[in-house]
């Protein structure tokens, strides 16, 4: 089901600054509770279902951001918050990889983040977790280790904007379609990963591991020589 839905994926919607401590660690203002969730887009071509992720030569500082992913299976526009979770087909574990140095330059110039977020392989995802195994998306634990050392550990209960709130808000801006993926924000603890290292991430609920990711980082291969 995951591959079938993602084959028709049009967009990856990423909420920004959805965990107060993460906003603070990057020196950003914490969004007000009565505001609308702020988001950006990653291209569908950044999805990585298996294999290593590639660090491009333009990037000198590659950061991991561990997130709960929400796969939309029922499209809609102007979805109510009450009905929002009815549009979810399942959940997954995702990494929103970021070229932090390129993002910092974009921020300084007040430019979009598309380059920093949109390289090929910059969105590794796990297999889909059945919706029935995640009765409450606000009760999910996220953890990431690099070479066996825990670097990030958070919980979706600390989200500023719930999954249902995000779906409702985004659907007021753009029609959600089957195969769309929502990355719901990252908790505090983001940091660098280097070529040759392996990221090991888990998604769990009530002490049960629901999804895992093992993603080695390699240098992006150079383009083939011109004939």
VOLUMFI-117616 format. One line per 3 residues: number of its first residue (from 1); their letters; for each residue x, y, z of N, C-alpha, C. Coordinates in steps of 0.02 Angstrom, whole numbers, plus 50000, padded with zeros to 5 digits. Layout:
<nodes>
NUM> A> X/Y/Z/X/Y/Z/X/Y/Z  ...
</nodes>
This chain:
<nodes>
1> XXX> 50041/49939/50000/50000/50000/50000/50043/50063/50000  50098/50060/50038/50142/50119/50041/50169/50137/49973  50196/50088/49938/50225/50102/49872/50171/50126/49824
4> XXX> 50112/50097/49828/50058/50115/49782/50036/50188/49794  50030/50206/49857/50010/50275/49872/50066/50324/49855  50127/50307/49873/50183/50353/49861/50198/50361/49786
7> XXX> 50179/50311/49747/50189/50316/49674/50149/50374/49646  50095/50391/49681/50052/50447/49659/50063/50510/49701  50116/50509/49741/50128/50565/49786/50142/50629/49747
10> XXX> 50108/50682/49766/50119/50747/49735/50161/50793/49778  50159/50782/49843/50193/50830/49887/50208/50800/49955  50261/50827/49984/50279/50812/50053/50273/50878/50091
13> XXX> 50227/50881/50138/50214/50942/50176/50248/50935/50243  50290/50983/50260/50330/50979/50321/50313/51038/50366  50290/51022/50426/50275/51076/50474/50340/51098/50507
16> XXX> 50348/51163/50515/50408/51189/50546/50395/51212/50618  50445/51203/50660/50443/51229/50728/50381/51205/50767  50370/51139/50763/50312/51111/50797/50328/51084/50866
19> XXX> 50391/51089/50886/50411/51071/50954/50448/51131/50983  50425/51155/51040/50453/51216/51068/50528/51212/51080  50551/51156/51107/50622/51151/51122/50665/51149/51059
22> XXX> 50638/51121/51005/50676/51121/50942/50680/51192/50914  50625/51229/50917/50627/51298/50894/50680/51337/50932  50682/51327/50997/50730/51363/51039/50802/51344/51023
25> XXX> 50814/51279/51009/50884/51257/50998/50913/51286/50934  50870/51307/50887/50894/51338/50826/50887/51414/50828  50868/51440/50887/50863/51512/50895/50803/51542/50862
28> XXX> 50750/51503/50853/50688/51527/50822/50634/51541/50874  50588/51585/50856/50532/51601/50900/50485/51540/50903  50456/51528/50961/50407/51474/50969/50339/51499/50945
31> XXX> 50307/51464/50898/50242/51486/50873/50189/51491/50929  50146/51539/50922/50091/51546/50970/50040/51490/50960  50010/51469/51015/49963/51413/51012/49902/51429/50968
34> XXX> 49884/51493/50963/49824/51512/50924/49842/51529/50851  49904/51517/50831/49924/51530/50762/49912/51469/50720  49922/51475/50654/49916/51418/50609/49984/51385/50602
37> XXX> 49986/51319/50595/50051/51286/50584/50086/51313/50522  50150/51325/50528/50190/51350/50472/50222/51290/50437  50223/51290/50370/50248/51231/50335/50289/51251/50274
40> XXX> 50327/51201/50250/50364/51207/50187/50356/51140/50151  50379/51136/50089/50371/51077/50048/50438/51046/50031  50439/50979/50029/50496/50942/50001/50470/50908/49938
43> XXX> 50512/50899/49887/50489/50865/49826/50482/50790/49837  50437/50760/49800/50428/50687/49805/50491/50650/49784  50533/50682/49744/50596/50650/49722/50647/50644/49778
46> XXX> 50634/50675/49836/50679/50668/49893/50666/50604/49933  50612/50569/49918/50595/50509/49955/50647/50454/49946  50663/50420/50000/50710/50364/49999/50677/50306/50037
49> XXX> 50657/50254/50001/50624/50197/50032/50673/50146/50059  50733/50142/50029/50784/50096/50054/50852/50117/50027  50904/50092/50059/50971/50107/50036/51001/50169/50070
52> XXX> 51062/50186/50052/51097/50242/50084/51071/50309/50059  51077/50360/50102/51063/50428/50079/51128/50460/50058  51122/50506/50010/51180/50536/49979/51191/50608/50004
55> XXX> 51251/50623/50026/51268/50691/50046/51298/50725/49985  51265/50778/49960/51290/50811/49900/51351/50854/49914  51393/50866/49864/51453/50905/49876/51440/50977/49896
58> XXX> 51380/51004/49879/51364/51073/49898/51352/51079/49973  51339/51024/50006/51321/51024/50078/51383/51009/50120  51398/51053/50166/51454/51043/50211/51432/51026/50282
61> XXX> 51367/51034/50297/51339/51020/50363/51271/50988/50355  51270/50921/50360/51208/50883/50350/51179/50865/50418  51115/50884/50429/51082/50872/50492/51023/50824/50484
64> XXX> 51012/50782/50534/50954/50738/50538/50898/50772/50577  50836/50757/50559/50777/50779/50596/50728/50720/50595  50718/50688/50652/50676/50629/50656/50603/50650/50665
67> XXX> 50558/50620/50626/50488/50643/50627/50438/50586/50619  50379/50597/50644/50321/50554/50630/50293/50575/50562  50287/50527/50516/50258/50540/50451/50185/50517/50450
70> XXX> 50144/50555/50415/50073/50540/50409/50056/50533/50335  50032/50474/50315/50016/50462/50245/49941/50472/50233  49925/50516/50188/49856/50530/50172/49829/50478/50122
73> XXX> 49772/50448/50138/49742/50399/50093/49675/50422/50065  49646/50473/50096/49582/50500/50073/49590/50575/50065  49583/50598/50003/49594/50668/49990/49538/50712/50017
76> XXX> 49550/50777/50015/49499/50823/50036/49524/50894/50042  49476/50940/50045/49491/51011/50053/49447/51037/50109  49473/51085/50147/49435/51113/50204/49412/51059/50252
79> XXX> 49457/51014/50269/49442/50959/50314/49436/50986/50385  49386/50962/50422/49378/50983/50491/49428/50946/50535  49446/50976/50590/49492/50944/50636/49462/50880/50665
82> XXX> 49397/50880/50674/49362/50821/50701/49369/50761/50653  49365/50775/50588/49366/50721/50538/49436/50708/50511  49486/50746/50533/49552/50744/50501/49583/50675/50500
85> XXX> 49580/50638/50555/49615/50574/50557/49581/50521/50514  49520/50534/50491/49487/50488/50445/49521/50489/50376  49562/50539/50364/49596/50546/50299/49665/50513/50300
88> XXX> 49684/50485/50357/49750/50454/50366/49747/50380/50348  49794/50358/50306/49798/50288/50288/49845/50248/50332  49894/50283/50361/49943/50250/50403/49997/50299/50424
91> XXX> 50044/50274/50463/50098/50317/50488/50165/50285/50471  50217/50325/50474/50284/50299/50460/50335/50342/50496  50395/50316/50498/50452/50351/50527/50490/50385/50470
94> XXX> 50507/50448/50479/50538/50486/50425/50596/50527/50452  50644/50540/50408/50699/50586/50423/50695/50644/50374  50688/50704/50401/50690/50765/50360/50762/50789/50359
97> XXX> 50801/50764/50312/50871/50783/50308/50878/50854/50283  50926/50890/50312/50933/50961/50298/51006/50980/50288  51019/51014/50233/51086/51044/50223/51086/51109/50265
100> XXX> 51108/51103/50328/51100/51157/50375/51138/51220/50354  51197/51211/50325/51236/51269/50304/51200/51307/50248  51169/51270/50201/51132/51302/50148/51068/51335/50174
103> XXX> 51037/51303/50223/50977/51333/50254/50995/51398/50290  51051/51398/50325/51072/51459/50361/51083/51517/50313  51113/51503/50256/51124/51555/50206/51057/51581/50180
106> XXX> 51010/51534/50166/50944/51553/50142/50907/51597/50193  50913/51578/50257/50880/51617/50310/50908/51688/50312  50974/51694/50308/51006/51759/50310/50983/51804/50253
109> XXX> 50972/51774/50195/50951/51812/50136/50875/51815/50129  50840/51783/50176/50766/51780/50175/50742/51748/50110  50774/51693/50093/50756/51655/50033/50724/51589/50053
112> XXX> 50690/51555/50007/50660/51490/50022/50713/51438/50039  50691/51383/50072/50736/51330/50094/50738/51272/50046  50711/51279/49987/50702/51221/49943/50766/51183/49930
115> XXX> 50821/51218/49919/50884/51184/49906/50906/51144/49967  50903/51174/50025/50926/51142/50087/50886/51080/50104  50824/51076/50083/50780/51021/50102/50766/50972/50045
118> XXX> 50783/50991/49983/50755/50955/49927/50800/50909/49887  50861/50897/49910/50905/50852/49872/50875/50781/49868  50893/50745/49815/50874/50674/49811/50899/50637/49873
121> XXX> 50858/50592/49898/50870/50548/49956/50864/50586/50022  50842/50649/50023/50838/50688/50084/50775/50675/50126  50738/50622/50107/50679/50603/50148/50675/50528/50155
124> XXX> 50720/50497/50194/50715/50424/50206/50651/50409/50246  50617/50356/50228/50556/50337/50264/50556/50262/50277  50520/50242/50330/50513/50172/50347/50455/50141/50310
127> XXX> 50444/50077/50322/50383/50046/50299/50324/50077/50336  50265/50072/50305/50206/50102/50336/50182/50061/50396  50161/50097/50447/50131/50066/50506/50055/50072/50500
130> XXX> 50020/50017/50509/49947/50019/50504/49917/50069/50553  49867/50102/50530/49833/50152/50571/49807/50123/50636  49786/50061/50634/49759/50028/50693/49811/50020/50748
133> XXX> 49875/50020/50729/49929/50012/50779/49948/50079/50811  49920/50133/50784/49934/50199/50812/49867/50233/50826  49831/50211/50876/49765/50241/50890/49769/50314/50910
136> XXX> 49827/50335/50936/49836/50405/50955/49904/50429/50930  49905/50469/50875/49969/50492/50849/50005/50540/50896  49971/50562/50949/50004/50605/50998/50034/50565/51055
139> XXX> 50041/50500/51044/50071/50456/51094/50123/50411/51060  50171/50443/51027/50223/50407/50990/50291/50433/51011  50337/50386/51023/50405/50403/51043/50451/50397/50982
142> XXX> 50496/50445/50975/50543/50447/50919/50614/50448/50947  50658/50408/50916/50727/50405/50940/50774/50395/50881  50832/50426/50884/50882/50418/50832/50951/50412/50863
145> XXX> 50989/50363/50839/51058/50352/50861/51104/50355/50801  51166/50374/50812/51217/50372/50760/51274/50328/50786  51287/50275/50749/51339/50227/50769/51331/50205/50841
148> XXX> 51267/50195/50862/51252/50168/50928/51244/50219/50983  51255/50283/50968/51249/50335/51019/51185/50374/51008  51141/50376/51059/51077/50411/51053/51090/50486/51046
151> XXX> 51061/50515/50994/51069/50586/50980/51003/50625/50988  50948/50592/50973/50883/50627/50975/50831/50580/51005  50792/50607/51051/50741/50567/51086/50684/50613/51105
154> XXX> 50626/50602/51075/50569/50646/51089/50503/50610/51086  50450/50647/51097/50383/50617/51102/50332/50664/51069  50286/50635/51031/50238/50676/50994/50188/50712/51039
157> XXX> 50185/50693/51102/50140/50729/51148/50163/50801/51157  50226/50815/51139/50253/50882/51147/50242/50926/51086  50206/50901/51036/50191/50943/50978/50151/51005/50998
160> XXX> 50166/51061/50966/50126/51121/50976/50060/51116/50939  50062/51085/50880/50003/51075/50838/49994/51001/50825  49937/50973/50845/49925/50902/50839/49921/50882/50765
163> XXX> 49925/50816/50753/49919/50790/50685/49852/50812/50655  49798/50805/50692/49732/50825/50666/49730/50899/50649  49759/50939/50692/49761/51012/50680/49801/51027/50616
166> XXX> 49856/50992/50606/49896/51004/50545/49856/50987/50482  49825/50929/50482/49787/50908/50423/49732/50959/50407  49696/50980/50458/49642/51029/50447/49670/51094/50420
169> XXX> 49724/51117/50450/49753/51181/50429/49780/51179/50358  49818/51126/50341/49847/51122/50275/49794/51116/50221  49739/51081/50237/49687/51070/50187/49648/51134/50172
172> XXX> 49656/51185/50213/49626/51251/50199/49667/51289/50147  49730/51268/50138/49775/51301/50091/49776/51264/50025  49783/51198/50028/49789/51157/49968/49751/51092/49977
175> XXX> 49724/51067/49923/49689/51003/49926/49738/50948/49942  49721/50908/49993/49762/50849/50009/49739/50792/49964  49788/50754/49939/49774/50700/49892/49803/50634/49917
178> XXX> 49772/50578/49897/49799/50513/49917/49873/50508/49896  49915/50486/49943/49986/50482/49929/50026/50540/49956  49993/50594/49974/50028/50650/50005/50056/50628/50073
181> XXX> 50113/50655/50089/50147/50637/50152/50156/50700/50193  50138/50697/50257/50148/50753/50303/50202/50733/50353  50255/50773/50357/50305/50765/50409/50289/50814/50464
184> XXX> 50279/50788/50524/50244/50826/50576/50290/50866/50623  50353/50874/50604/50399/50914/50645/50446/50869/50684  50500/50899/50707/50551/50861/50742/50561/50887/50813
187> XXX> 50571/50842/50861/50586/50864/50929/50658/50890/50934  50676/50916/50991/50743/50942/51002/50794/50886/50996  50856/50906/50981/50911/50858/50977/50938/50848/50908
190> XXX> 50916/50889/50859/50942/50881/50791/51017/50896/50791  51051/50867/50743/51123/50878/50741/51154/50847/50679  51220/50850/50674/51254/50830/50613/51265/50755/50607
193> XXX> 51267/50733/50545/51286/50664/50529/51336/50669/50471  51384/50622/50468/51438/50628/50420/51442/50567/50375  51475/50575/50320/51486/50519/50273/51521/50463/50310
196> XXX> 51495/50403/50301/51524/50344/50335/51487/50325/50398  51444/50369/50423/51404/50354/50483/51337/50325/50462  51305/50291/50510/51239/50261/50499/51189/50286/50550
199> XXX> 51133/50310/50527/51079/50332/50571/51031/50274/50584  51017/50262/50647/50970/50209/50667/50913/50242/50705  50853/50240/50677/50796/50274/50708/50741/50224/50724
202> XXX> 50702/50239/50776/50645/50197/50795/50585/50241/50809  50528/50212/50797/50463/50242/50813/50426/50191/50856  50403/50211/50916/50372/50163/50960/50312/50195/50996
205> XXX> 50270/50152/51024/50213/50174/51063/50199/50122/51117  50188/50145/51178/50176/50101/51235/50232/50049/51242  50294/50070/51227/50352/50027/51234/50362/49977/51178
208> XXX> 50318/49977/51127/50324/49931/51071/50352/49967/51010  50406/49941/50981/50434/49971/50922/50390/49956/50861  50369/50009/50827/50324/50002/50770/50359/50007/50703
211> XXX> 50414/50044/50701/50450/50054/50639/50523/50069/50654  50566/50050/50609/50638/50064/50616/50665/50090/50550  50721/50125/50555/50757/50149/50496/50832/50139/50509
214> XXX> 50867/50114/50460/50940/50109/50463/50966/50140/50398  50997/50198/50404/51015/50236/50344/51088/50256/50347  51131/50223/50308/51200/50245/50303/51205/50307/50259
217> XXX> 51256/50348/50272/51267/50409/50234/51328/50399/50190  51320/50412/50125/51375/50407/50078/51382/50473/50040  51438/50483/50007/51446/50541/49964/51406/50531/49900
220> XXX> 51375/50583/49877/51338/50578/49815/51386/50562/49758  51371/50510/49719/51416/50491/49664/51422/50548/49613  51480/50557/49585/51488/50609/49533/51449/50590/49471
223> XXX> 51431/50639/49431/51395/50623/49368/51440/50584/49322  51411/50544/49279/51452/50504/49231/51488/50551/49183  51547/50530/49161/51584/50572/49114/51547/50581/49049
226> XX> 51554/50639/49020/51521/50653/48956/51558/50617/48900  51519/50586/48857/51549/50549/48802/51567/50595/48745
</nodes>
